Amino acid sequence: MEITGSTAFHAGLNAIYNGQNRVDQAAGQIANASVERAATSQSSDFQAERLRGVDRSQQMDLATSSVELALGKAQVEIGVKAAKASDEMLGRFIDTYA
């Protein structure tokens, strides 16, 4: 009897992969926003006044990225739990010590 990977296990691995990608993208966006903010902090007063509207949108982007970061973390944790539960169930169905 050949046993292939269960769909629940693969769903867990897929959730881990997608969550990790979400975390990577959000962290990259947060890092880029920090670099851009440091560059604009050296601007003149006139440029700073003109860029205030951009700063507000960047704050929204930072908030969105922070939420995406938390969602990615939760997605990875859920994927690990699903993969672990699937692996434990497979071990219970097949007695490997018999």
WOHU-V331110 format. One record per residue. SS is DSSP state (alpha for helix, beta for strand, coil for the rest). PHI is phi in degrees with one decimal (999 if undefined). Layout:
# WOHU-V331110
ss=SS phi=PHI
ss=SS phi=PHI
This chain:
# WOHU-V331110
ss=coil phi=999
ss=coil phi=-98.7
ss=coil phi=-112.1
ss=coil phi=-99.8
ss=coil phi=-60.7
ss=coil phi=-76.6
ss=alpha phi=-67.9
ss=alpha phi=-66.4
ss=alpha phi=-64.1
ss=alpha phi=-67.2
ss=alpha phi=-64.7
ss=alpha phi=-63.6
ss=alpha phi=-64.2
ss=alpha phi=-65.1
ss=alpha phi=-64.7
ss=alpha phi=-62.3
ss=alpha phi=-61.7
ss=alpha phi=-66.3
ss=alpha phi=-64.6
ss=alpha phi=-65.0
ss=alpha phi=-62.9
ss=alpha phi=-63.8
ss=alpha phi=-63.9
ss=alpha phi=-60.7
ss=alpha phi=-65.0
ss=alpha phi=-65.0
ss=alpha phi=-64.3
ss=alpha phi=-64.2
ss=alpha phi=-66.0
ss=alpha phi=-65.5
ss=alpha phi=-65.2
ss=alpha phi=-64.2
ss=alpha phi=-64.7
ss=alpha phi=-66.7
ss=alpha phi=-67.4
ss=alpha phi=-64.2
ss=alpha phi=-65.4
ss=alpha phi=-65.7
ss=alpha phi=-69.4
ss=alpha phi=-78.7
ss=coil phi=-70.0
ss=coil phi=-94.8
ss=coil phi=-75.8
ss=coil phi=-73.3
ss=alpha phi=-61.8
ss=alpha phi=-61.6
ss=alpha phi=-66.6
ss=alpha phi=-63.9
ss=alpha phi=-62.4
ss=alpha phi=-68.1
ss=coil phi=-90.9
ss=alpha phi=-59.8
ss=alpha phi=-62.1
ss=alpha phi=-67.9
ss=alpha phi=-60.2
ss=alpha phi=-64.6
ss=alpha phi=-69.1
ss=alpha phi=-67.3
ss=alpha phi=-64.5
ss=alpha phi=-64.7
ss=alpha phi=-63.4
ss=alpha phi=-64.9
ss=alpha phi=-64.8
ss=alpha phi=-62.5
ss=alpha phi=-65.3
ss=alpha phi=-65.3
ss=alpha phi=-65.7
ss=alpha phi=-60.9
ss=alpha phi=-62.3
ss=alpha phi=-66.7
ss=alpha phi=-65.1
ss=alpha phi=-62.7
ss=alpha phi=-61.3
ss=alpha phi=-65.0
ss=alpha phi=-64.7
ss=alpha phi=-65.2
ss=alpha phi=-61.7
ss=alpha phi=-66.9
ss=alpha phi=-61.7
ss=alpha phi=-64.2
ss=alpha phi=-64.0
ss=alpha phi=-66.8
ss=alpha phi=-65.5
ss=alpha phi=-65.6
ss=alpha phi=-63.4
ss=alpha phi=-63.9
ss=alpha phi=-64.6
ss=alpha phi=-66.1
ss=alpha phi=-65.3
ss=alpha phi=-62.9
ss=alpha phi=-66.1
ss=alpha phi=-79.8
ss=alpha phi=-74.6
ss=coil phi=-117.5
ss=coil phi=-81.0
ss=coil phi=-81.7
ss=coil phi=-99.4
ss=coil phi=-75.8
